[in-house]
């Protein structure tokens, strides 16, 4: 999938009061925009995701999948996914060169928020000439972006699907993130302005994160003891190290730090009176999906969203894999979305019949 780039060449104000002297977003599109531009599906990625949605969500997006850009019966969807501001997969982030000074930002990259990310996405949306998003969907931090976008632009999104996300970052979630940042800080290289600073600390941080992404039962099933005589060489121990090493091969500590702070910033109620007031502004048909075994974003948070977003529906996935279930359980997820959209169609049909009677 070839990356495309959108360059915004003007000062971009941030919620913190700081600004960026312009930015770049890397993005991909799949399929063809139809004549009336009504087939747009915008996928928002999670913490360490990228713009190639087929790379990390191939079970949901692609030929023959629920979101199919090449549907043989009817019109395929025009699927857009952009790498978020602050990330390291082509968009402006901490390793990007600051045009003011000509050196990478590193520690000087400004604090950004979910709302800043969504404002940048909306500028890309305007550049692409998209006036209506048929479906906006995201899981975890991606779900937070989709939620924020539906509040910022109530008339933009027709159908909103939020998976394993919340209205506000919980103290529990922030505590996990702070513990990970402490691990990065403990790496003596972190104080230096170089691209590979803090990588050893990030390995430990990622190992911590994996515990919150999965749960007790996941590890008991996938990382069980080999035998009762073991004194070392445990699968779960090597798995933690493997996950840390794997992230180091594709990420950097500055980006990880920045995006963990982005997670902490999430609060749809900020400067809107209250969280309930913010959620009440959503006009999109909304499906909220929780994962029963999710420790990081427990279902109570999605149930809260479903109660306070007007006419929202709620579904729950029974998964062994905890929070990561949104990346794994694509069959039940697709079935839930299919059932929900069918219900919307029936509801709209009834409205048309009632309108015709009047």
Residue pairs with C-beta under 8 A, 6 or more apart in sequence:
1 28
1 30
1 51
1 52
1 54
1 55
2 28
3 26
3 27
3 28
3 51
3 52
3 90
4 26
4 27
4 28
4 29
5 24
5 25
5 26
5 27
5 90
6 24
6 25
6 27
6 82
6 123
6 124
6 127
7 22
7 23
7 24
8 22
8 23
8 24
8 25
8 120
8 123
9 22
10 22
11 19
11 20
11 21
11 22
12 19
12 20
12 21
12 22
12 23
12 119
12 120
13 19
14 20
14 110
14 111
14 112
14 113
14 116
15 112
15 113
15 115
15 116
15 265
16 110
16 111
16 112
16 113
18 110
18 111
19 110
20 92
20 110
21 98
21 99
21 100
22 92
22 99
23 85
23 91
23 92
23 120
24 90
24 91
24 92
24 96
25 82
25 83
25 84
25 85
25 90
25 91
25 92
25 120
25 121
25 124
26 50
26 51
26 82
26 83
26 89
26 90
26 91
27 51
27 80
27 81
27 82
27 83
27 124
28 51
28 52
28 53
28 80
28 81
28 82
29 78
29 79
29 80
29 128
30 53
30 54
30 61
30 69
30 77
30 78
30 79
31 39
31 69
31 70
31 76
31 77
31 78
31 79
32 69
32 76
32 78
33 39
33 40
33 78
33 130
34 75
34 78
37 129
37 130
37 131
37 132
38 132
38 134
39 75
39 76
39 77
39 78
39 134
40 77
40 78
40 80
40 130
40 132
40 133
40 134
40 135
41 67
41 77
41 78
41 79
41 80
41 133
41 134
41 135
41 136
41 137
42 79
42 80
42 81
42 121
42 125
42 133
42 135
42 136
42 137
42 146
43 53
43 57
43 61
43 67
43 79
43 80
43 81
43 137
43 138
43 142
44 81
44 84
44 121
44 136
44 137
44 138
44 141
44 142
44 143
44 145
44 146
44 149
45 51
45 53
45 56
45 81
45 83
45 84
45 138
45 141
45 142
46 138
46 139
46 140
46 141
46 142
46 326
46 327
47 140
47 141
47 259
47 260
47 263
48 247
48 250
48 251
48 256
48 259
49 56
49 83
49 142
50 56
50 83
50 87
50 89
50 90
51 81
51 82
51 83
51 89
51 90
52 81
53 60
53 61
53 79
53 81
54 61
54 62
56 327
57 327
57 330
58 65
59 65
59 328
59 330
59 331
60 66
60 67
60 330
60 333
60 334
61 67
61 68
61 69
61 79
62 68
62 69
63 69
63 70
65 330
65 334
66 330
66 333
66 334
66 337
66 338
67 77
67 79
68 76
68 77
69 76
69 77
69 78
69 79
70 76
71 77
77 134
77 135
80 128
80 130
82 91
82 121
82 124
83 89
83 90
83 91
84 91
84 117
84 120
84 121
84 145
84 259
84 262
85 91
85 92
85 93
85 112
85 116
85 117
85 120
86 92
86 93
86 94
86 109
86 112
86 117
86 255
86 258
86 259
86 262
87 93
87 255
87 259
88 94
88 95
88 251
88 252
88 255
93 105
93 109
93 254
93 255
93 258
94 104
94 105
94 106
94 107
94 109
94 252
94 254
94 255
94 257
94 258
95 104
95 105
95 106
95 195
95 252
95 254
95 255
96 104
96 105
97 103
97 104
97 105
98 104
98 105
98 108
103 193
104 193
104 195
105 254
106 193
106 194
106 195
106 197
106 254
107 193
107 254
109 254
109 258
111 258
111 261
111 265
112 258
112 261
112 262
112 265
113 262
113 265
113 266
114 141
114 144
114 145
114 148
114 262
114 265
114 266
115 148
115 152
115 265
115 270
117 145
117 262
118 145
118 148
118 149
118 152
119 152
121 145
121 149
122 149
122 152
122 153
125 133
125 156
131 156
132 156
132 158
133 156
133 157
133 158
134 158
134 159
135 157
135 158
135 159
135 160
135 161
136 146
136 149
136 150
136 157
136 159
136 160
136 161
136 284
137 146
137 160
137 161
137 162
137 163
138 144
138 145
138 146
138 161
138 162
138 163
138 165
139 163
139 164
139 165
139 326
139 327
140 163
140 164
140 165
140 296
140 297
140 323
140 326
141 165
141 259
141 262
141 263
141 266
142 163
142 165
143 162
143 163
143 164
143 165
144 165
144 166
144 263
144 266
146 157
146 160
146 161
146 162
146 165
147 160
147 162
147 165
147 167
147 268
147 282
147 305
148 266
148 268
149 156
149 157
150 156
150 157
150 160
150 282
150 283
150 284
150 286
151 268
151 272
151 278
151 279
151 281
151 282
154 281
154 282
154 283
154 284
155 283
157 284
158 284
158 285
159 284
159 285
159 286
159 287
159 341
159 344
160 282
160 284
160 285
160 286
160 287
161 286
161 287
161 289
161 337
162 286
162 287
162 288
162 289
162 302
162 305
163 288
163 289
163 291
163 326
163 333
164 289
164 290
164 291
164 294
164 297
164 302
164 323
164 325
164 326
165 297
165 301
165 302
165 305
166 173
166 266
166 297
166 301
166 302
166 304
166 305
167 267
167 268
167 269
167 275
167 278
167 279
167 301
167 304
167 305
167 308
168 266
168 267
168 268
168 269
168 275
169 263
169 264
169 265
169 266
169 267
170 297
170 301
172 296
173 263
173 264
173 296
173 297
174 263
174 264
176 208
176 209
176 212
176 296
177 260
177 261
177 263
177 264
179 205
179 208
180 204
180 205
180 206
180 208
180 209
180 256
180 260
181 205
181 257
181 260
183 201
183 202
183 204
183 205
183 208
184 190
184 198
184 201
184 202
184 204
184 205
184 253
184 256
184 257
185 201
186 201
186 204
187 197
187 198
187 199
187 200
187 201
187 202
187 253
189 196
189 197
189 198
189 199
189 200
190 197
190 198
190 201
190 253
191 197
195 252
195 254
196 252
197 253
197 254
198 252
198 253
198 254
198 257
199 248
199 252
199 253
201 253
202 244
202 247
202 248
202 251
202 252
202 253
202 256
203 241
203 244
203 245
203 247
203 248
204 244
205 244
205 253
205 256
206 243
206 244
206 247
206 256
207 240
207 241
207 243
207 244
210 239
210 240
210 243
212 295
212 296
212 322
212 323
213 296
213 322
213 323
213 324
214 321
214 322
214 323
214 324
215 293
215 294
215 295
215 322
217 293
217 320
218 293
218 320
218 321
218 322
219 236
221 320
222 235
222 239
223 234
223 235
223 236
223 239
224 235
225 234
225 235
226 233
226 235
247 256
267 275
268 275
268 278
268 279
269 275
269 276
269 277
269 278
272 278
272 281
275 308
276 308
279 305
279 308
279 309
280 308
280 309
280 310
282 309
282 310
282 312
283 310
285 311
285 344
286 306
286 309
286 310
286 311
286 312
286 313
287 312
287 313
287 314
287 315
287 336
287 337
287 340
288 302
288 303
288 305
288 306
288 309
288 312
288 313
288 314
288 315
289 302
289 314
289 315
289 316
289 317
289 326
289 333
289 336
290 297
290 298
290 299
290 301
290 302
290 303
290 314
290 315
290 316
290 317
291 297
291 299
291 316
291 317
291 319
291 322
291 323
291 325
291 326
291 329
292 299
292 316
292 317
292 318
292 319
293 318
293 319
293 320
293 321
293 322
293 325
294 322
294 323
294 325
295 322
295 323
296 322
296 323
297 323
299 316
302 314
302 316
303 314
305 312
306 312
306 313
306 314
313 340
313 343
315 336
315 339
315 340
317 325
317 326
317 329
317 332
317 333
317 336
318 332
319 325
319 328
319 329
319 332
321 328
321 329
326 333
